[in-house]
Amino acid sequence: MGISRDSRHKRSATGAKRSHYRKKRAFEKGRQPANTRIGPKRIHLVRTRGGNQKFRGLRLESGNFSWGSEGIARKVRVIVVEKKQAARFAAQGKVEPALEKQFEAGRLYAVVSSRPGQSGRVDGYILEGEELAFYQRAIRK
């Protein structure tokens, strides 16, 4: 059957079935999700429209993460991934006790801001302030 990004297979706003007036087109094509996992680097190249390429990150183990309040960015290893929460907050503030506790344990919570299934990279930022508190509450549940 295939994954399709067209709207011709859907019903109209009034509920009527749309009639088929053409074949499927390449620009309506969809692809399987990457479902990126932690492991030794495995990236597949995907040809896209216009002859361009996407880098489908199937397995990745490290990435470039920035720490806003300290003004540094380092390549670090990803240890574990928690499911992303829908709500997001702007993070501001100094190095706080919650961060110090994580730092002593040798781990920090971070958010992946890049799209590994599209770019083949894992890039993100360290959580701080209200945003860190929100994610800690969400993880405890």
N, CA and C atoms as a LAMMPS dump frame, in Angstrom:
ITEM: TIMESTEP
0
ITEM: NUMBER OF ATOMS
423
ITEM: BOX BOUNDS ff ff ff
-5.0000000000000000e+02 5.0000000000000000e+02
-5.0000000000000000e+02 5.0000000000000000e+02
-5.0000000000000000e+02 5.0000000000000000e+02
ITEM: ATOMS id mol type element x y z
1 1 1 N 0.831 -1.187 0
2 1 2 C 0 0 0
3 1 3 C 0.876 1.252 0
4 2 1 N 1.811 1.35 0.93
5 2 2 C 2.713 2.49 0.964
6 2 3 C 2.223 3.603 1.867
7 3 1 N 3.159 4.436 2.287
8 3 2 C 2.839 5.58 3.136
9 3 3 C 2.629 6.782 2.231
10 4 1 N 1.482 7.422 2.368
11 4 2 C 1.123 8.526 1.484
12 4 3 C 0.874 9.796 2.287
13 5 1 N 1.337 10.94 1.776
14 5 2 C 1.133 12.219 2.437
15 5 3 C 0.062 13.055 1.74
16 6 1 N -0.703 12.437 0.853
17 6 2 C -1.739 13.19 0.151
18 6 3 C -3.009 13.243 0.991
19 7 1 N -3.953 14.09 0.569
20 7 2 C -5.234 14.182 1.276
21 7 3 C -6.356 13.582 0.442
22 8 1 N -6.01 13.002 -0.71
23 8 2 C -7.043 12.455 -1.594
24 8 3 C -7.682 11.191 -1.037
25 9 1 N -6.981 10.503 -0.132
26 9 2 C -7.557 9.289 0.439
27 9 3 C -8.502 9.599 1.605
28 10 1 N -8.567 10.856 2.022
29 10 2 C -9.433 11.252 3.132
30 10 3 C -10.78 11.733 2.616
31 11 1 N -11.711 11.82 3.529
32 11 2 C -13.014 12.376 3.17
33 11 3 C -12.964 13.899 3.261
34 12 1 N -13.877 14.563 2.551
35 12 2 C -13.918 16.024 2.58
36 12 3 C -14.557 16.494 3.883
37 13 1 N -14.602 17.801 4.089
38 13 2 C -15.141 18.373 5.321
39 13 3 C -16.608 18.011 5.517
40 14 1 N -17.338 17.837 4.424
41 14 2 C -18.763 17.488 4.533
42 14 3 C -18.982 15.986 4.676
43 15 1 N -17.909 15.192 4.536
44 15 2 C -18.031 13.744 4.699
45 15 3 C -18.083 12.976 3.401
46 16 1 N -18.018 13.669 2.268
47 16 2 C -18.081 12.996 0.968
48 16 3 C -16.745 12.33 0.648
49 17 1 N -16.796 11.191 -0.046
50 17 2 C -15.576 10.531 -0.492
51 17 3 C -15.028 11.284 -1.693
52 18 1 N -13.711 11.482 -1.727
53 18 2 C -13.099 12.169 -2.861
54 18 3 C -12.91 11.183 -4.006
55 19 1 N -13.119 11.643 -5.212
56 19 2 C -12.954 10.773 -6.373
57 19 3 C -11.491 10.759 -6.806
58 20 1 N -11.051 9.632 -7.369
59 20 2 C -9.677 9.5 -7.838
60 20 3 C -9.58 10.09 -9.237
61 21 1 N -8.735 11.084 -9.397
62 21 2 C -8.568 11.69 -10.715
63 21 3 C -7.129 11.596 -11.205
64 22 1 N -6.235 10.986 -10.412
65 22 2 C -4.864 10.785 -10.864
66 22 3 C -4.204 9.676 -10.044
67 23 1 N -3.054 9.221 -10.546
68 23 2 C -2.282 8.205 -9.838
69 23 3 C -1.535 8.853 -8.669
70 24 1 N -0.92 8.001 -7.843
71 24 2 C -0.072 8.519 -6.773
72 24 3 C 1.151 9.185 -7.396
73 25 1 N 1.602 10.263 -6.782
74 25 2 C 2.758 10.997 -7.291
75 25 3 C 3.928 10.873 -6.315
76 26 1 N 5.124 11.03 -6.832
77 26 2 C 6.319 10.881 -6.006
78 26 3 C 6.376 11.94 -4.906
79 27 1 N 5.837 13.143 -5.177
80 27 2 C 5.905 14.199 -4.163
81 27 3 C 4.918 13.971 -3.02
82 28 1 N 4.042 12.974 -3.152
83 28 2 C 3.11 12.626 -2.074
84 28 3 C 3.648 11.479 -1.223
85 29 1 N 4.853 11.047 -1.545
86 29 2 C 5.439 9.88 -0.895
87 29 3 C 5.807 10.15 0.562
88 30 1 N 5.57 9.167 1.419
89 30 2 C 6.021 9.222 2.804
90 30 3 C 6.977 8.068 3.044
91 31 1 N 7.716 8.104 4.16
92 31 2 C 8.663 7.027 4.449
93 31 3 C 8.475 6.514 5.867
94 32 1 N 9.051 5.343 6.122
95 32 2 C 8.994 4.751 7.455
96 32 3 C 9.731 5.661 8.433
97 33 1 N 9.271 5.738 9.705
98 33 2 C 9.999 6.536 10.692
99 33 3 C 11.353 5.907 11.012
100 34 1 N 12.32 6.731 11.4
101 34 2 C 13.673 6.241 11.672
102 34 3 C 13.73 5.45 12.979
103 35 1 N 12.935 5.847 13.985
104 35 2 C 12.968 5.205 15.31
105 35 3 C 14.409 5.055 15.799
106 36 1 N 15.117 6.175 15.884
107 36 2 C 16.527 6.193 16.262
108 36 3 C 16.732 5.577 17.639
109 37 1 N 17.744 4.735 17.754
110 37 2 C 18.059 4.051 19.007
111 37 3 C 19.486 4.394 19.436
112 38 1 N 19.82 4.055 20.684
113 38 2 C 21.177 4.257 21.181
114 38 3 C 22.008 3.036 20.813
115 39 1 N 23.163 3.278 20.22
116 39 2 C 24.048 2.184 19.829
117 39 3 C 25.14 2.698 18.913
118 40 1 N 25.992 1.788 18.421
119 40 2 C 27.061 2.212 17.506
120 40 3 C 26.474 2.925 16.289
121 41 1 N 27.167 3.954 15.838
122 41 2 C 26.653 4.835 14.781
123 41 3 C 26.248 4.061 13.525
124 42 1 N 24.988 4.231 13.118
125 42 2 C 24.49 3.629 11.875
126 42 3 C 23.593 4.657 11.196
127 43 1 N 24.044 5.183 10.067
128 43 2 C 23.305 6.22 9.347
129 43 3 C 23.098 5.769 7.907
130 44 1 N 21.866 5.852 7.425
131 44 2 C 21.569 5.536 6.031
132 44 3 C 21.291 6.825 5.274
133 45 1 N 21.762 6.9 4.044
134 45 2 C 21.478 8.049 3.194
135 45 3 C 20.174 7.803 2.458
136 46 1 N 19.333 8.837 2.389
137 46 2 C 18.05 8.739 1.701
138 46 3 C 18.005 9.831 0.648
139 47 1 N 17.74 9.456 -0.6
140 47 2 C 17.625 10.456 -1.658
141 47 3 C 16.268 11.123 -1.538
142 48 1 N 16.261 12.45 -1.587
143 48 2 C 15.02 13.202 -1.448
144 48 3 C 14.771 14.031 -2.693
145 49 1 N 13.74 14.814 -2.654
146 49 2 C 13.339 15.607 -3.808
147 49 3 C 14.437 16.588 -4.225
148 50 1 N 14.671 16.683 -5.51
149 50 2 C 15.705 17.573 -6.025
150 50 3 C 17.085 16.95 -5.983
151 51 1 N 17.169 15.648 -5.687
152 51 2 C 18.462 14.976 -5.62
153 51 3 C 19.207 15.233 -4.327
154 52 1 N 18.57 15.915 -3.385
155 52 2 C 19.204 16.177 -2.096
156 52 3 C 19.227 14.905 -1.257
157 53 1 N 19.873 14.987 -0.094
158 53 2 C 19.978 13.808 0.758
159 53 3 C 19.573 14.121 2.183
160 54 1 N 18.965 13.123 2.822
161 54 2 C 18.719 13.167 4.258
162 54 3 C 19.565 12.069 4.871
163 55 1 N 19.972 12.274 6.101
164 55 2 C 20.789 11.297 6.798
165 55 3 C 19.923 10.651 7.867
166 56 1 N 19.475 9.447 7.591
167 56 2 C 18.546 8.752 8.48
168 56 3 C 19.343 8.103 9.608
169 57 1 N 19.326 8.713 10.801
170 57 2 C 20.064 8.186 11.953
171 57 3 C 19.319 7.018 12.57
172 58 1 N 19.767 5.801 12.302
173 58 2 C 19.11 4.614 12.847
174 58 3 C 19.628 4.293 14.245
175 59 1 N 20.961 4.436 14.432
176 59 2 C 21.564 4.252 15.754
177 59 3 C 22.619 5.324 15.955
178 60 1 N 22.587 5.965 17.111
179 60 2 C 23.563 6.996 17.457
180 60 3 C 23.915 6.849 18.93
181 61 1 N 25.15 7.217 19.3
182 61 2 C 25.538 7.063 20.696
183 61 3 C 26.091 8.338 21.327
184 62 1 N 26.441 9.334 20.518
185 62 2 C 26.959 10.571 21.088
186 62 3 C 26.5 11.758 20.256
187 63 1 N 26.573 12.939 20.873
188 63 2 C 26.153 14.142 20.171
189 63 3 C 26.727 15.389 20.807
190 64 1 N 26.434 16.52 20.225
191 64 2 C 26.937 17.804 20.687
192 64 3 C 25.867 18.484 21.53
193 65 1 N 26.134 18.667 22.824
194 65 2 C 25.159 19.273 23.728
195 65 3 C 25.725 20.554 24.318
196 66 1 N 24.892 21.59 24.374
197 66 2 C 25.334 22.885 24.892
198 66 3 C 24.74 23.132 26.269
199 67 1 N 25.463 23.891 27.068
200 67 2 C 25.035 24.26 28.415
201 67 3 C 24.938 25.776 28.419
202 68 1 N 23.719 26.284 28.292
203 68 2 C 23.478 27.706 28.069
204 68 3 C 24.059 28.629 29.109
205 69 1 N 23.8 28.365 30.403
206 69 2 C 24.227 29.292 31.453
207 69 3 C 25.749 29.319 31.601
208 70 1 N 26.416 28.217 31.27
209 70 2 C 27.875 28.165 31.382
210 70 3 C 28.559 28.577 30.082
211 71 1 N 27.801 28.612 28.993
212 71 2 C 28.357 29.025 27.704
213 71 3 C 29.341 28.033 27.115
214 72 1 N 29.086 26.734 27.315
215 72 2 C 29.975 25.724 26.755
216 72 3 C 29.174 24.686 25.978
217 73 1 N 29.847 24.008 25.07
218 73 2 C 29.242 22.908 24.316
219 73 3 C 30.289 21.816 24.168
220 74 1 N 29.882 20.579 24.388
221 74 2 C 30.8 19.45 24.313
222 74 3 C 30.149 18.263 23.616
223 75 1 N 30.985 17.417 23.037
224 75 2 C 30.501 16.148 22.49
225 75 3 C 30.411 15.178 23.663
226 76 1 N 29.214 14.648 23.89
227 76 2 C 29.005 13.75 25.027
228 76 3 C 28.279 12.486 24.58
229 77 1 N 28.346 11.47 25.438
230 77 2 C 27.697 10.19 25.169
231 77 3 C 26.281 10.222 25.727
232 78 1 N 25.331 9.705 24.965
233 78 2 C 23.942 9.609 25.415
234 78 3 C 23.806 8.292 26.166
235 79 1 N 23.306 8.361 27.418
236 79 2 C 23.208 7.162 28.249
237 79 3 C 21.83 6.531 28.147
238 80 1 N 20.79 7.337 28.364
239 80 2 C 19.423 6.81 28.325
240 80 3 C 18.499 7.896 27.785
241 81 1 N 17.384 7.489 27.182
242 81 2 C 16.428 8.44 26.614
243 81 3 C 15.085 8.277 27.301
244 82 1 N 14.525 9.383 27.785
245 82 2 C 13.179 9.399 28.352
246 82 3 C 12.244 9.958 27.298
247 83 1 N 10.979 9.595 27.372
248 83 2 C 9.995 10.095 26.406
249 83 3 C 9.82 11.598 26.576
250 84 1 N 9.757 12.316 25.472
251 84 2 C 9.626 13.776 25.511
252 84 3 C 8.229 14.183 25.947
253 85 1 N 8.156 15.174 26.819
254 85 2 C 6.876 15.716 27.262
255 85 3 C 6.435 16.807 26.295
256 86 1 N 5.14 17.023 26.202
257 86 2 C 4.597 17.967 25.225
258 86 3 C 4.885 19.418 25.607
259 87 1 N 4.685 19.778 26.879
260 87 2 C 4.852 21.173 27.299
261 87 3 C 6.333 21.518 27.427
262 88 1 N 6.681 22.76 27.076
263 88 2 C 8.059 23.214 27.192
264 88 3 C 8.089 24.61 27.806
265 89 1 N 9.141 24.886 28.56
266 89 2 C 9.27 26.176 29.218
267 89 3 C 10.603 26.81 28.841
268 90 1 N 10.672 28.132 28.929
269 90 2 C 11.929 28.831 28.704
270 90 3 C 12.794 28.664 29.95
271 91 1 N 14.048 28.302 29.771
272 91 2 C 14.922 28.034 30.912
273 91 3 C 15.899 29.188 31.108
274 92 1 N 15.934 29.721 32.323
275 92 2 C 16.882 30.768 32.672
276 92 3 C 17.328 30.529 34.105
277 93 1 N 18.506 31.004 34.453
278 93 2 C 18.923 30.894 35.85
279 93 3 C 20.371 30.483 36.005
280 94 1 N 20.802 30.427 37.278
281 94 2 C 22.172 30.07 37.616
282 94 3 C 22.262 28.565 37.836
283 95 1 N 23.472 28.091 38.123
284 95 2 C 23.64 26.673 38.447
285 95 3 C 22.942 26.444 39.777
286 96 1 N 21.967 25.581 39.783
287 96 2 C 21.105 25.396 40.943
288 96 3 C 21.395 24.069 41.628
289 97 1 N 20.851 23.865 42.826
290 97 2 C 21.12 22.632 43.58
291 97 3 C 20.763 21.356 42.818
292 98 1 N 19.658 21.385 42.065
293 98 2 C 19.251 20.192 41.314
294 98 3 C 20.316 19.815 40.285
295 99 1 N 20.896 20.831 39.635
296 99 2 C 21.954 20.573 38.654
297 99 3 C 23.218 20.061 39.332
298 100 1 N 23.543 20.637 40.499
299 100 2 C 24.737 20.198 41.221
300 100 3 C 24.62 18.737 41.63
301 101 1 N 23.411 18.34 42.048
302 101 2 C 23.167 16.953 42.443
303 101 3 C 23.397 16.015 41.251
304 102 1 N 22.89 16.406 40.084
305 102 2 C 23.076 15.6 38.875
306 102 3 C 24.556 15.534 38.498
307 103 1 N 25.231 16.679 38.657
308 103 2 C 26.634 16.766 38.268
309 103 3 C 27.49 15.85 39.127
310 104 1 N 27.183 15.79 40.439
311 104 2 C 27.911 14.901 41.349
312 104 3 C 27.697 13.442 40.957
313 105 1 N 26.496 13.123 40.483
314 105 2 C 26.203 11.755 40.044
315 105 3 C 26.871 11.452 38.702
316 106 1 N 27.359 12.486 38.024
317 106 2 C 28.046 12.299 36.751
318 106 3 C 27.116 12.283 35.555
319 107 1 N 25.854 12.718 35.746
320 107 2 C 24.887 12.73 34.651
321 107 3 C 24.093 14.028 34.684
322 108 1 N 23.68 14.486 33.509
323 108 2 C 22.832 15.671 33.4
324 108 3 C 21.655 15.348 32.497
325 109 1 N 20.5 15.955 32.795
326 109 2 C 19.346 15.799 31.912
327 109 3 C 19.48 16.795 30.769
328 110 1 N 19.17 16.344 29.567
329 110 2 C 19.262 17.204 28.39
330 110 3 C 18.089 16.923 27.467
331 111 1 N 17.822 17.863 26.572
332 111 2 C 16.777 17.717 25.567
333 111 3 C 17.447 17.648 24.203
334 112 1 N 17.016 16.692 23.388
335 112 2 C 17.524 16.595 22.014
336 112 3 C 16.735 17.582 21.169
337 113 1 N 17.42 18.577 20.609
338 113 2 C 16.737 19.603 19.821
339 113 3 C 16.867 19.356 18.316
340 114 1 N 17.816 18.512 17.91
341 114 2 C 17.932 18.188 16.482
342 114 3 C 16.95 17.077 16.139
343 115 1 N 16.891 16.719 14.865
344 115 2 C 15.992 15.651 14.42
345 115 3 C 16.847 14.513 13.864
346 116 1 N 17.191 13.529 14.709
347 116 2 C 18.112 12.471 14.28
348 116 3 C 17.648 11.695 13.052
349 117 1 N 16.341 11.535 12.881
350 117 2 C 15.823 10.812 11.725
351 117 3 C 15.952 11.59 10.429
352 118 1 N 16.186 12.901 10.519
353 118 2 C 16.318 13.747 9.33
354 118 3 C 17.778 14.136 9.081
355 119 1 N 18.498 14.453 10.171
356 119 2 C 19.851 14.987 10.022
357 119 3 C 20.946 13.985 10.363
358 120 1 N 20.604 12.881 11.032
359 120 2 C 21.6 11.886 11.403
360 120 3 C 22.508 12.328 12.525
361 121 1 N 22.07 13.308 13.32
362 121 2 C 22.862 13.823 14.449
363 121 3 C 21.991 13.931 15.682
364 122 1 N 22.635 13.855 16.855
365 122 2 C 21.93 14.074 18.116
366 122 3 C 22.546 15.311 18.742
367 123 1 N 21.857 16.435 18.657
368 123 2 C 22.318 17.685 19.256
369 123 3 C 21.244 18.182 20.199
370 124 1 N 21.641 18.877 21.252
371 124 2 C 20.643 19.358 22.199
372 124 3 C 21.238 20.311 23.209
373 125 1 N 20.509 20.477 24.328
374 125 2 C 20.95 21.392 25.375
375 125 3 C 20.624 20.814 26.747
376 126 1 N 21.411 21.237 27.749
377 126 2 C 21.242 20.792 29.131
378 126 3 C 20.034 21.503 29.73
379 127 1 N 19.204 20.755 30.46
380 127 2 C 18.017 21.34 31.09
381 127 3 C 18.394 22.116 32.343
382 128 1 N 17.769 23.282 32.517
383 128 2 C 17.997 24.119 33.694
384 128 3 C 16.694 24.789 34.1
385 129 1 N 16.64 25.294 35.317
386 129 2 C 15.52 26.12 35.783
387 129 3 C 14.183 25.418 35.81
388 130 1 N 13.137 26.143 35.402
389 130 2 C 11.766 25.626 35.419
390 130 3 C 11.618 24.402 34.531
391 131 1 N 12.313 24.426 33.407
392 131 2 C 12.214 23.315 32.46
393 131 3 C 12.738 22.023 33.085
394 132 1 N 13.853 22.114 33.828
395 132 2 C 14.411 20.951 34.512
396 132 3 C 13.432 20.422 35.551
397 133 1 N 12.838 21.329 36.334
398 133 2 C 11.87 20.922 37.362
399 133 3 C 10.675 20.217 36.729
400 134 1 N 10.208 20.738 35.605
401 134 2 C 9.067 20.138 34.908
402 134 3 C 9.378 18.704 34.482
403 135 1 N 10.54 18.504 33.866
404 135 2 C 10.901 17.169 33.382
405 135 3 C 11.161 16.201 34.534
406 136 1 N 11.735 16.693 35.649
407 136 2 C 11.957 15.815 36.8
408 136 3 C 10.631 15.331 37.372
409 137 1 N 9.635 16.223 37.431
410 137 2 C 8.299 15.811 37.9
411 137 3 C 7.694 14.789 36.946
412 138 1 N 7.859 15.015 35.65
413 138 2 C 7.284 14.12 34.648
414 138 3 C 7.935 12.741 34.698
415 139 1 N 9.246 12.692 34.941
416 139 2 C 9.964 11.418 34.983
417 139 3 C 9.575 10.625 36.229
418 140 1 N 9.346 11.322 37.349
419 140 2 C 8.962 10.642 38.595
420 140 3 C 7.634 9.92 38.483
421 141 1 N 6.72 10.453 37.658
422 141 2 C 5.372 9.868 37.54
423 141 3 C 5.393 8.483 36.95
